[in-house]
Amino acid sequence: MHHARQESTKYFLLVTVGEESVRHGKVSEKAKTEEQNLSDSYIPGLDSINEVPNVGTSSNVAEDHGFPELFANIYVNEMPMEMPSPGRSLFVSPTLIPSFVDVVRNASEGNEQGTAAEDVRTTPVEPYQNVPPIPISVVEANVEGSGCGDQTCVEEGIYGEGGILGDIEEHRIFRSKKELMTCVSITAMTEKFQYKVFKSKPSFVVVRCIHTSCSWRVRAKKLVESEYWMVTKYEKNHTCPTDFKPVRRRQATSWVVGECVKRKLINPGRVYRPRDVMDDMKRKFGVDISYSVAWRGRECAYDNLRLGTPEQSYKLLPGYLHMLMDTNPGSVVNLEVSNGNRFQYLFIAFAASIHGFSYCRPVISIDATHLKGKYRGVLFTAVCHDANQQIFPLAFGVGDSENDASWRWFLHRVKSVFGSNLALVIVSDRHRSINNAVQEVFPQAFHGICMYHLLNNLKTKFRNKTKELEQHYIRTAKTYNVQDFHVLFYTLSSAVPGVKEYLEAVGLHRWTRSHAPSRRYNIMTTNISESLNAVLVKVRELPITALVNEIRLLCQKWFHERRTKAAGCTTMMSKDVEMKLEGRKDRAQAMGVICADQYTFDVVDGDRNYCVDMALWTCTCRKFQLDQLPCDHVLAVVRKTPYEAYDLCSLYYTREFWHETYRGVINPIPHISSWTTPQQISEFELQPPDVRTVARRRRKRRLPSMGEELPTPKCSRCKERGHNRATCQNPIALHPTDEAGCSGSNLPTHQPIHPSDQHSTPQL
């Protein structure tokens, strides 16, 4: 094959050399003496990589140029050759390949243990395409990370051993000029000195100590055709006078402070106040910063960890959603924008959730909770119960507010993904928009309301009868038998006048288990939705892309843990159902069973009799047919007959359905540097929603619902309610004793001091 020099594609080989190889050979000096410019670098045979881009071609080229078998795969990067310290990435010019191979071979021969070959590690990469190549240390961290929000790349790829960004050393490469200057600033704070920028150009920068006679300096240059910077010269010894100590540390800017505290903010639920930032900077670097600098530094760290500002997060959202669908085939994602490419609605349903819903009871709990970010909005959720009575997430949505349009849009997407049938039950609170949307989108499904939300409404309307109301209402709502309901409802109406008319206007079938036209099983509340909102309480403060990513990480974690738990289950039913059946079996032992025929039985439970029909799977208590799980009376019959209790349970509670629910896998999303998006998506700039932001501290604690009683905090120091340990001002006794036991205590008693002994000199 004829190769023309002007048509060639210029490459450099990136190889990682272990400490043993560099220690036994003199790679650095040899590479420096033979360094050439990128434009002059050419080697015949490398053009075939561009023609046939596969690993085999790379291996053949390596063998043609004398690479040993240990170089099975080769890193191809358009990067200039520079030599780092041992154990770091090594950029080797193609013209230096023979020399480099000789040095590595000599190192292998000189190493008694022969570990030099194992220390050399190479990996193939794609040719340069309008994106600067990534050093191997960052690439490996990104590949191992679990997604866009995973901070493995931050901890392993940026933070070094010598400091927060590592030590400054010659030939070290930084990903940007800002990262370089951050490292210089942290070094200055650590070593207690100040620097000034002597020269700064687009292609190089020179930094010196602030003292004119000091020799400390750093010189760095920008690498050719990339955004990376490399330290070319570093004088680390200070020659300034020892008594020269600047008072103000001007290097402690907000973005430098953000880099210093970034690792503490990886967890979204971490409470890290600006006062904590000030204390950490004082303790680590001896630097006093103001409250405003600490607050801005924390915000810079948040922006770094959360993929930029809220505005930048919206621009990243289309690319993230494309990668989510690419890594999780079968997932349904809908993004709707308004005029001017402004965000309006978002819907996400993972493929694993779509598959698992077929093995769950058809009762969906829907709810919405407010977001706490800059552009606010609400988070819509649709969840159900799995076989083990745990939360199974179905779908998530983001909209502007809880109104008729947003709820209709969300429920239409839920219906298109999960379908609708006559057995479907939807449970929610009494929000008017939810009621209107359910009637329009799911006209055939039964819409029940949460009994606890209705109880809070009753507490607000009947304030003087709260205790009697709560005592009788819960029993009335949960009872299975219609005759028992009438007795309990009469008792409730007698205790709280006016409540009967109010509850009948709401509809008895919507809040009671006994009058429901469809099976609600044991799902009488929206507690699973409220529990999910509580789990996401800190996540709701994140920008939109980080919010979606944290939700994906949560679902990914839940699916893996529960899939493992279901696979390890050895019983016929799920663990929660097995425990429930064991409790019912114990109670069934005290019941008497009278047989009428081979299918009909009379069960004596205390002073009441219940009829059990094993042919129709019914019991007069109605718990058996409504929950699809054997009640106490059925288990009493099973104990006296050849029937098996497991055969009388619904398949929704079995181990097989439990495991099948979590069979799907929610795959991780690669780091943003590895995204491959179509040009149409990469060029699309999504704008934030058009909302008016208020210039004040945003409310993060939600307003309580009508009739809701928020729990008062209890101090862990003085054990009193109304405050916490941080604000406690109550005195605490050093030796707490009760008054009754003071006389018999072994503690020394304090005798009154005689007036003549008040001014006496103590004996030494």
C-alpha positions, 0 to 999 in steps of 0.5 A: 500500500502506497502512503503519501506523506501529505495524505497521512493521519498523524497519531501518537501512541499513548502507553502507560508504563509502570514504575518498574519499567521507568525505574530500570530504563531511561525512557524520560531522557531518551524521549526528551532528546528525540522529541519532535513536533506533531506536524513532523511525526509520521510512520508508514503503516499507521495510516491503515488504522484509519482505513481499518479501525479495529484492534487487529490492525492496531496489533499488526502495526505494533508487531511491524514496529517491533512491539513485543507480545505484551503490547496486544492493544495500542492506545492511538491518540493525537497527543504530543510526546511528553514524559511524566513521572513513573506510574503515569501516562506516557505519550510516545512519538511514533519515531521513538517506538523502536527506542522505547521498545528497547528500553522496555525490553532492557527493563524486563531483563534487568528486573529479577521478577520480570514484572515490567511487562505486566506494568505496561498497559495499553488500550485501543481508542478511536481516532481523533474526531473533533474531541480532545483525547482523554488521558488514560487515568481519566478514561479508566475512571470514567469507564468504571463509574456508574453514570453521569452523576457518579463521582468515581471519575472525580475521586480517581481521575482528578484527586492525587495523592499529594493533595486535592488535585495532586502535586505540581511536577514537570511534564504533568498534564492538566485537562484545562488551564483552570484545573492547572491554576486551581492546583497552583492555588491549592499548593500555595495555600498548603505551603502558606505562600502567595503567587502572582501571574507573571505572564499569561497568554492563550498558549502559555502561563508563568506563575511566580512567588509574590516575593521578588527575590524568590525563585519559586515559579511554574511555567506551563504551555498548552498542548498542540490541537487540544485543550490540555496543558502541561507543566514544562518547568517547575522550581519548587524551592522557595528562596524568599525570607523566612519572616515574609508571611503575607497576611491575606491569602488571595488564592482562596477564591470561591472556585478554589474553595469549591474544588477543596470541598467538592468531595464532601458534597458527593452525597446529595443528602449531605448537610454541609453549611457555609459555616462548615466550609469556613471551618474546614478551610481554616483547619486544612489550610489555615485560611480565613474566608468570609461567609460569602466566599464559603457560600459561593465556593459551595455553589461552585462545587455543586455546579461541578458535581451536578454537571454545571449550572441549572441552565447548563443542566437543561442543555445536557438533558437531551443528550442524557436522555438519548444515552439513557435510551441507548443503554436501556433499550425498551425504555420510554422517554418523552420530552416536550418543549414549548415555543423557543425550545423551552422545557415543558414536560418530561416522562421516563419509564425504564424498560425494567419497570415496564417488564416488572409491572406485569408481575405486580398487583394492578394497583397504582399509586400516583402523587406529585411533589414539588421540586426545590431547584431554581426553576421549581416545578413538580415531580410526578410519580407512579408506583405500586407494590411488589410481591414483597410489599416493597415500593416498585417504581413505574414512571416519573415525570416533571412538569410545571405544576399540579394542574389539569394539563400536566396531570392529563399529559402524565397519565396519558403517557402512563396509559400508553406504556402500562395499558388499562384494564377493568381490574386496574385501580388508581389510588391518590389524594383528593387533588381536583386535577388528579380527579379530572385527569383520571376520569378523562384518561382512565374512565374504566379504572376504579379511582380510590382515594387515600384514607389518610388524606381524607382523615386529614380533611376530616380533622380540619373540618371537625376540629373538636372531635379529632380523637373520636374521629381518628379512633373510629374512622380507620376501623371503618375504612379498613374493615372487609365485611359490609355488615361490620362496616354499617356497625362501625359507620353508625358508631362513627356518625354517633360520635362525630355529628355531621361526618356521615353526610360529609363521607357519603358526599365523598363516596363510600366506595372511594375510601372504604375497602368493603364498598370498593368495586375492584380489589384494592388488596391492602393498598388503602393509602398512598404511603408508598408514594409518600415514602418515595418522595421522602427518599428523594427529598434531597434529590429534588434540590438538584438541577434537572439532569442531575435529578434524573440521574439520581433517580436512575441510580436509585432505581438501579440500586433497588433493582439489583438489591431486590433481584439478589434478595429474590434470587436467594429466597428459598420459600414458596412465597415472598418473605413478607407474605411468609411472615404474614402467613405464619402469624395467621397460622398461629391464630388459626390454631385456636379456632374450631372447624366444623365440616359440612361437606368436602368444600364447605366448612364452618369456622368458630372464631371466638363468639362468631362463626364464619363460612368458608367455601373452598370451591369458590375461594370465599370466606364470609369475612371477605379478607380471603377474596379481597386480598387473594391471600388465605385468612385466619379462617381458611388456614384453620380449614387447611390445618384440618384438611388436605388443602395446601395454603400455598395453592390458595395464594395469588401468584402475585405473592409467589417467589417466581413473580417476585423474581420476575418483577426485578428480572430487568436490569437498569444499566448505567450511563457512561460519563459525559465524555463518552457520550455519542449523540446524533448531530441533531441532538447535540446541536439542540439547546434546550432552554429552561422553563419560562418561570419567574425566579424570586431573588431570595432564599427558597423554601425547602420545607413543604407546607403541611396539608390540611389537618396534618400534624407535623412531628415536633423535634426531640432534643437528643441532649435534654430529651425535651421536645420543641428544639434539637441538639444544635439549638439546645440551651437547657443546663445539663447536670454533671451527676444526674440523680433522682431526689429519692435516691440522693440520701443513699448515693455514694457521691460526695456531699458538699458541706457548707464552708465556714466563714473563717475558712473562706480566706484560708490558704489551701494546703499544697 
